[in-house]
């Protein structure tokens, strides 16, 4: 995702959290980064 945004200059507006169209959610870069580095799990 980040490589596509950087390489093509296309903004990330939504992120899929499942397999259905209803599983798209607005993308928040801070929330995404926080979830990557969350050590609570």
CHARMM-style PDB file with segment names, atoms N, HN, CA, C and O in Angstrom:
ATOM      1  N   UNK     1       0.826  -1.177   0.000  1.00  0.00      PROA
ATOM      2  CA  UNK     1       0.000   0.000   0.000  1.00  0.00      PROA
ATOM      3  C   UNK     1       0.876   1.248   0.000  1.00  0.00      PROA
ATOM      4  O   UNK     1       0.650   2.171  -0.783  1.00  0.00      PROA
ATOM      5  N   UNK     2       1.858   1.272   0.865  1.00  0.00      PROA
ATOM      6  HN  UNK     2       2.041   0.522   1.501  1.00  0.00      PROA
ATOM      7  CA  UNK     2       2.712   2.458   0.943  1.00  0.00      PROA
ATOM      8  C   UNK     2       3.561   2.613  -0.307  1.00  0.00      PROA
ATOM      9  O   UNK     2       3.818   3.734  -0.744  1.00  0.00      PROA
ATOM     10  N   UNK     3       4.001   1.499  -0.891  1.00  0.00      PROA
ATOM     11  HN  UNK     3       3.792   0.588  -0.537  1.00  0.00      PROA
ATOM     12  CA  UNK     3       4.795   1.565  -2.122  1.00  0.00      PROA
ATOM     13  C   UNK     3       3.959   2.115  -3.281  1.00  0.00      PROA
ATOM     14  O   UNK     3       4.469   2.880  -4.099  1.00  0.00      PROA
ATOM     15  N   UNK     4       2.703   1.739  -3.358  1.00  0.00      PROA
ATOM     16  HN  UNK     4       2.288   1.118  -2.693  1.00  0.00      PROA
ATOM     17  CA  UNK     4       1.816   2.240  -4.414  1.00  0.00      PROA
ATOM     18  C   UNK     4       1.603   3.734  -4.242  1.00  0.00      PROA
ATOM     19  O   UNK     4       1.666   4.492  -5.210  1.00  0.00      PROA
ATOM     20  N   UNK     5       1.354   4.152  -3.017  1.00  0.00      PROA
ATOM     21  HN  UNK     5       1.303   3.536  -2.230  1.00  0.00      PROA
ATOM     22  CA  UNK     5       1.135   5.574  -2.764  1.00  0.00      PROA
ATOM     23  C   UNK     5       2.380   6.382  -3.116  1.00  0.00      PROA
ATOM     24  O   UNK     5       2.290   7.434  -3.749  1.00  0.00      PROA
ATOM     25  N   UNK     6       3.542   5.882  -2.700  1.00  0.00      PROA
ATOM     26  HN  UNK     6       3.615   5.027  -2.186  1.00  0.00      PROA
ATOM     27  CA  UNK     6       4.789   6.596  -2.953  1.00  0.00      PROA
ATOM     28  C   UNK     6       5.146   6.576  -4.442  1.00  0.00      PROA
ATOM     29  O   UNK     6       5.533   7.602  -5.001  1.00  0.00      PROA
ATOM     30  N   UNK     7       5.018   5.423  -5.076  1.00  0.00      PROA
ATOM     31  HN  UNK     7       4.703   4.590  -4.621  1.00  0.00      PROA
ATOM     32  CA  UNK     7       5.411   5.279  -6.472  1.00  0.00      PROA
ATOM     33  C   UNK     7       4.481   5.967  -7.454  1.00  0.00      PROA
ATOM     34  O   UNK     7       4.934   6.571  -8.426  1.00  0.00      PROA
ATOM     35  N   UNK     8       3.192   5.879  -7.205  1.00  0.00      PROA
ATOM     36  HN  UNK     8       2.824   5.389  -6.415  1.00  0.00      PROA
ATOM     37  CA  UNK     8       2.207   6.420  -8.138  1.00  0.00      PROA
ATOM     38  C   UNK     8       1.604   7.743  -7.693  1.00  0.00      PROA
ATOM     39  O   UNK     8       0.960   8.435  -8.481  1.00  0.00      PROA
ATOM     40  N   UNK     9       1.812   8.091  -6.435  1.00  0.00      PROA
ATOM     41  HN  UNK     9       2.335   7.528  -5.794  1.00  0.00      PROA
ATOM     42  CA  UNK     9       1.245   9.332  -5.929  1.00  0.00      PROA
ATOM     43  C   UNK     9      -0.258   9.276  -5.729  1.00  0.00      PROA
ATOM     44  O   UNK     9      -0.932  10.306  -5.726  1.00  0.00      PROA
ATOM     45  N   UNK    10      -0.785   8.060  -5.561  1.00  0.00      PROA
ATOM     46  HN  UNK    10      -0.237   7.223  -5.563  1.00  0.00      PROA
ATOM     47  CA  UNK    10      -2.217   7.877  -5.369  1.00  0.00      PROA
ATOM     48  C   UNK    10      -2.505   7.891  -3.869  1.00  0.00      PROA
ATOM     49  O   UNK    10      -1.920   7.093  -3.137  1.00  0.00      PROA
ATOM     50  N   UNK    11      -3.377   8.761  -3.390  1.00  0.00      PROA
ATOM     51  HN  UNK    11      -3.853   9.409  -3.985  1.00  0.00      PROA
ATOM     52  CA  UNK    11      -3.669   8.793  -1.951  1.00  0.00      PROA
ATOM     53  C   UNK    11      -4.465   7.566  -1.509  1.00  0.00      PROA
ATOM     54  O   UNK    11      -5.296   7.053  -2.259  1.00  0.00      PROA
ATOM     55  N   UNK    12      -4.210   7.107  -0.302  1.00  0.00      PROA
ATOM     56  HN  UNK    12      -3.536   7.524   0.307  1.00  0.00      PROA
ATOM     57  CA  UNK    12      -4.958   6.000   0.281  1.00  0.00      PROA
ATOM     58  C   UNK    12      -6.117   6.603   1.055  1.00  0.00      PROA
ATOM     59  O   UNK    12      -5.914   7.326   2.030  1.00  0.00      PROA
ATOM     60  N   UNK    13      -7.330   6.306   0.617  1.00  0.00      PROA
ATOM     61  HN  UNK    13      -7.495   5.719  -0.175  1.00  0.00      PROA
ATOM     62  CA  UNK    13      -8.512   6.881   1.261  1.00  0.00      PROA
ATOM     63  C   UNK    13      -9.297   5.859   2.053  1.00  0.00      PROA
ATOM     64  O   UNK    13      -9.976   6.211   3.017  1.00  0.00      PROA
ATOM     65  N   UNK    14      -9.215   4.581   1.658  1.00  0.00      PROA
ATOM     66  HN  UNK    14      -8.664   4.294   0.875  1.00  0.00      PROA
ATOM     67  CA  UNK    14      -9.946   3.520   2.340  1.00  0.00      PROA
ATOM     68  C   UNK    14      -9.033   2.316   2.515  1.00  0.00      PROA
ATOM     69  O   UNK    14      -8.077   2.123   1.764  1.00  0.00      PROA
ATOM     70  N   UNK    15      -9.350   1.510   3.525  1.00  0.00      PROA
ATOM     71  HN  UNK    15     -10.126   1.666   4.135  1.00  0.00      PROA
ATOM     72  CA  UNK    15      -8.609   0.274   3.767  1.00  0.00      PROA
ATOM     73  C   UNK    15      -9.621  -0.839   3.984  1.00  0.00      PROA
ATOM     74  O   UNK    15     -10.635  -0.651   4.657  1.00  0.00      PROA
ATOM     75  N   UNK    16      -9.335  -2.001   3.405  1.00  0.00      PROA
ATOM     76  HN  UNK    16      -8.512  -2.154   2.858  1.00  0.00      PROA
ATOM     77  CA  UNK    16     -10.224  -3.146   3.556  1.00  0.00      PROA
ATOM     78  C   UNK    16      -9.897  -3.919   4.818  1.00  0.00      PROA
ATOM     79  O   UNK    16      -8.737  -4.254   5.061  1.00  0.00      PROA
ATOM     80  N   UNK    17     -10.895  -4.201   5.610  1.00  0.00      PROA
ATOM     81  HN  UNK    17     -11.837  -3.929   5.412  1.00  0.00      PROA
ATOM     82  CA  UNK    17     -10.705  -4.951   6.850  1.00  0.00      PROA
ATOM     83  C   UNK    17     -11.419  -6.301   6.786  1.00  0.00      PROA
ATOM     84  O   UNK    17     -11.578  -6.977   7.802  1.00  0.00      PROA
ATOM     85  N   UNK    18     -11.844  -6.682   5.591  1.00  0.00      PROA
ATOM     86  HN  UNK    18     -11.715  -6.133   4.765  1.00  0.00      PROA
ATOM     87  CA  UNK    18     -12.545  -7.945   5.389  1.00  0.00      PROA
ATOM     88  C   UNK    18     -12.658  -8.222   3.907  1.00  0.00      PROA
ATOM     89  O   UNK    18     -11.924  -7.655   3.098  1.00  0.00      PROA
ATOM     90  N   UNK    19     -13.572  -9.088   3.561  1.00  0.00      PROA
ATOM     91  HN  UNK    19     -14.168  -9.549   4.218  1.00  0.00      PROA
ATOM     92  CA  UNK    19     -13.703  -9.515   2.169  1.00  0.00      PROA
ATOM     93  C   UNK    19     -14.867  -8.860   1.422  1.00  0.00      PROA
ATOM     94  O   UNK    19     -14.918  -8.921   0.194  1.00  0.00      PROA
ATOM     95  N   UNK    20     -15.781  -8.249   2.127  1.00  0.00      PROA
ATOM     96  HN  UNK    20     -15.740  -8.199   3.125  1.00  0.00      PROA
ATOM     97  CA  UNK    20     -16.963  -7.668   1.494  1.00  0.00      PROA
ATOM     98  C   UNK    20     -16.778  -6.171   1.259  1.00  0.00      PROA
ATOM     99  O   UNK    20     -15.926  -5.542   1.886  1.00  0.00      PROA
ATOM    100  N   UNK    21     -17.567  -5.609   0.364  1.00  0.00      PROA
ATOM    101  HN  UNK    21     -18.259  -6.120  -0.146  1.00  0.00      PROA
ATOM    102  CA  UNK    21     -17.504  -4.176   0.082  1.00  0.00      PROA
ATOM    103  C   UNK    21     -17.840  -3.363   1.333  1.00  0.00      PROA
ATOM    104  O   UNK    21     -17.356  -2.244   1.501  1.00  0.00      PROA
ATOM    105  N   UNK    22     -18.670  -3.930   2.205  1.00  0.00      PROA
ATOM    106  HN  UNK    22     -19.064  -4.839   2.069  1.00  0.00      PROA
ATOM    107  CA  UNK    22     -19.029  -3.245   3.453  1.00  0.00      PROA
ATOM    108  C   UNK    22     -17.878  -3.197   4.456  1.00  0.00      PROA
ATOM    109  O   UNK    22     -17.968  -2.517   5.479  1.00  0.00      PROA
ATOM    110  N   UNK    23     -16.800  -3.918   4.161  1.00  0.00      PROA
ATOM    111  HN  UNK    23     -16.727  -4.470   3.330  1.00  0.00      PROA
ATOM    112  CA  UNK    23     -15.652  -3.973   5.065  1.00  0.00      PROA
ATOM    113  C   UNK    23     -14.619  -2.886   4.788  1.00  0.00      PROA
ATOM    114  O   UNK    23     -13.536  -2.904   5.373  1.00  0.00      PROA
ATOM    115  N   UNK    24     -14.937  -1.946   3.910  1.00  0.00      PROA
ATOM    116  HN  UNK    24     -15.817  -1.932   3.436  1.00  0.00      PROA
ATOM    117  CA  UNK    24     -14.045  -0.817   3.659  1.00  0.00      PROA
ATOM    118  C   UNK    24     -14.252   0.241   4.734  1.00  0.00      PROA
ATOM    119  O   UNK    24     -15.384   0.574   5.083  1.00  0.00      PROA
ATOM    120  N   UNK    25     -13.156   0.759   5.249  1.00  0.00      PROA
ATOM    121  HN  UNK    25     -12.237   0.488   4.965  1.00  0.00      PROA
ATOM    122  CA  UNK    25     -13.221   1.816   6.247  1.00  0.00      PROA
ATOM    123  C   UNK    25     -12.317   2.960   5.815  1.00  0.00      PROA
ATOM    124  O   UNK    25     -11.325   2.732   5.122  1.00  0.00      PROA
ATOM    125  N   UNK    26     -12.639   4.180   6.211  1.00  0.00      PROA
ATOM    126  HN  UNK    26     -13.445   4.365   6.774  1.00  0.00      PROA
ATOM    127  CA  UNK    26     -11.749   5.304   5.907  1.00  0.00      PROA
ATOM    128  C   UNK    26     -10.363   5.034   6.495  1.00  0.00      PROA
ATOM    129  O   UNK    26     -10.241   4.556   7.623  1.00  0.00      PROA
ATOM    130  N   UNK    27      -9.328   5.343   5.725  1.00  0.00      PROA
ATOM    131  HN  UNK    27      -9.427   5.731   4.808  1.00  0.00      PROA
ATOM    132  CA  UNK    27      -7.947   5.112   6.155  1.00  0.00      PROA
ATOM    133  C   UNK    27      -7.447   6.287   6.979  1.00  0.00      PROA
ATOM    134  O   UNK    27      -7.564   7.443   6.573  1.00  0.00      PROA
ATOM    135  N   UNK    28      -6.895   5.979   8.131  1.00  0.00      PROA
ATOM    136  HN  UNK    28      -6.800   5.040   8.462  1.00  0.00      PROA
ATOM    137  CA  UNK    28      -6.274   6.982   8.989  1.00  0.00      PROA
ATOM    138  C   UNK    28      -4.836   6.527   9.234  1.00  0.00      PROA
ATOM    139  O   UNK    28      -4.604   5.528   9.915  1.00  0.00      PROA
ATOM    140  N   UNK    29      -3.875   7.259   8.681  1.00  0.00      PROA
ATOM    141  HN  UNK    29      -4.063   8.070   8.128  1.00  0.00      PROA
ATOM    142  CA  UNK    29      -2.469   6.855   8.735  1.00  0.00      PROA
ATOM    143  C   UNK    29      -1.962   6.728  10.168  1.00  0.00      PROA
ATOM    144  O   UNK    29      -1.189   5.818  10.465  1.00  0.00      PROA
ATOM    145  N   UNK    30      -2.374   7.604  11.041  1.00  0.00      PROA
ATOM    146  HN  UNK    30      -3.002   8.344  10.799  1.00  0.00      PROA
ATOM    147  CA  UNK    30      -1.911   7.537  12.434  1.00  0.00      PROA
ATOM    148  C   UNK    30      -2.447   6.289  13.125  1.00  0.00      PROA
ATOM    149  O   UNK    30      -1.706   5.616  13.841  1.00  0.00      PROA
ATOM    150  N   UNK    31      -3.710   5.973  12.924  1.00  0.00      PROA
ATOM    151  HN  UNK    31      -4.312   6.520  12.342  1.00  0.00      PROA
ATOM    152  CA  UNK    31      -4.278   4.756  13.512  1.00  0.00      PROA
ATOM    153  C   UNK    31      -3.603   3.512  12.954  1.00  0.00      PROA
ATOM    154  O   UNK    31      -3.339   2.561  13.690  1.00  0.00      PROA
ATOM    155  N   UNK    32      -3.321   3.517  11.650  1.00  0.00      PROA
ATOM    156  HN  UNK    32      -3.536   4.290  11.052  1.00  0.00      PROA
ATOM    157  CA  UNK    32      -2.675   2.381  11.004  1.00  0.00      PROA
ATOM    158  C   UNK    32      -1.280   2.158  11.582  1.00  0.00      PROA
ATOM    159  O   UNK    32      -0.922   1.032  11.927  1.00  0.00      PROA
ATOM    160  N   UNK    33      -0.497   3.222  11.686  1.00  0.00      PROA
ATOM    161  HN  UNK    33      -0.787   4.137  11.406  1.00  0.00      PROA
ATOM    162  CA  UNK    33       0.861   3.117  12.231  1.00  0.00      PROA
ATOM    163  C   UNK    33       0.824   2.694  13.692  1.00  0.00      PROA
ATOM    164  O   UNK    33       1.646   1.885  14.123  1.00  0.00      PROA
ATOM    165  N   UNK    34      -0.105   3.224  14.447  1.00  0.00      PROA
ATOM    166  HN  UNK    34      -0.773   3.882  14.097  1.00  0.00      PROA
ATOM    167  CA  UNK    34      -0.240   2.870  15.861  1.00  0.00      PROA
ATOM    168  C   UNK    34      -0.545   1.382  16.012  1.00  0.00      PROA
ATOM    169  O   UNK    34       0.005   0.720  16.891  1.00  0.00      PROA
ATOM    170  N   UNK    35      -1.416   0.859  15.160  1.00  0.00      PROA
ATOM    171  HN  UNK    35      -1.864   1.397  14.445  1.00  0.00      PROA
ATOM    172  CA  UNK    35      -1.779  -0.570  15.220  1.00  0.00      PROA
ATOM    173  C   UNK    35      -0.585  -1.455  14.849  1.00  0.00      PROA
ATOM    174  O   UNK    35      -0.438  -2.547  15.399  1.00  0.00      PROA
ATOM    175  N   UNK    36       0.253  -1.009  13.944  1.00  0.00      PROA
ATOM    176  HN  UNK    36       0.134  -0.122  13.498  1.00  0.00      PROA
ATOM    177  CA  UNK    36       1.430  -1.790  13.556  1.00  0.00      PROA
ATOM    178  C   UNK    36       2.392  -1.956  14.716  1.00  0.00      PROA
ATOM    179  O   UNK    36       2.997  -3.017  14.874  1.00  0.00      PROA
ATOM    180  N   UNK    37       2.539  -0.936  15.516  1.00  0.00      PROA
ATOM    181  HN  UNK    37       2.048  -0.075  15.388  1.00  0.00      PROA
ATOM    182  CA  UNK    37       3.546  -0.937  16.578  1.00  0.00      PROA
ATOM    183  C   UNK    37       2.961  -1.112  17.975  1.00  0.00      PROA
ATOM    184  O   UNK    37       3.671  -0.936  18.965  1.00  0.00      PROA
ATOM    185  N   UNK    38       1.690  -1.452  18.069  1.00  0.00      PROA
ATOM    186  HN  UNK    38       1.114  -1.595  17.264  1.00  0.00      PROA
ATOM    187  CA  UNK    38       1.053  -1.664  19.356  1.00  0.00      PROA
ATOM    188  C   UNK    38       1.617  -2.933  19.992  1.00  0.00      PROA
ATOM    189  O   UNK    38       1.570  -3.999  19.379  1.00  0.00      PROA
ATOM    190  N   UNK    39       2.140  -2.836  21.188  1.00  0.00      PROA
ATOM    191  HN  UNK    39       2.178  -1.970  21.686  1.00  0.00      PROA
ATOM    192  CA  UNK    39       2.754  -3.991  21.850  1.00  0.00      PROA
ATOM    193  C   UNK    39       1.826  -4.636  22.868  1.00  0.00      PROA
ATOM    194  O   UNK    39       2.281  -5.444  23.677  1.00  0.00      PROA
ATOM    195  N   UNK    40       0.550  -4.307  22.853  1.00  0.00      PROA
ATOM    196  HN  UNK    40       0.180  -3.650  22.196  1.00  0.00      PROA
ATOM    197  CA  UNK    40      -0.394  -4.859  23.823  1.00  0.00      PROA
ATOM    198  C   UNK    40      -0.855  -6.263  23.460  1.00  0.00      PROA
ATOM    199  O   UNK    40      -1.518  -6.915  24.267  1.00  0.00      PROA
ATOM    200  N   UNK    41      -0.523  -6.744  22.272  1.00  0.00      PROA
ATOM    201  HN  UNK    41       0.015  -6.215  21.616  1.00  0.00      PROA
ATOM    202  CA  UNK    41      -1.000  -8.082  21.869  1.00  0.00      PROA
ATOM    203  C   UNK    41       0.096  -9.087  21.905  1.00  0.00      PROA
ATOM    204  OT1 UNK    41      -0.130 -10.258  21.597  1.00  0.00      PROA
TER     205      UNK     41
END
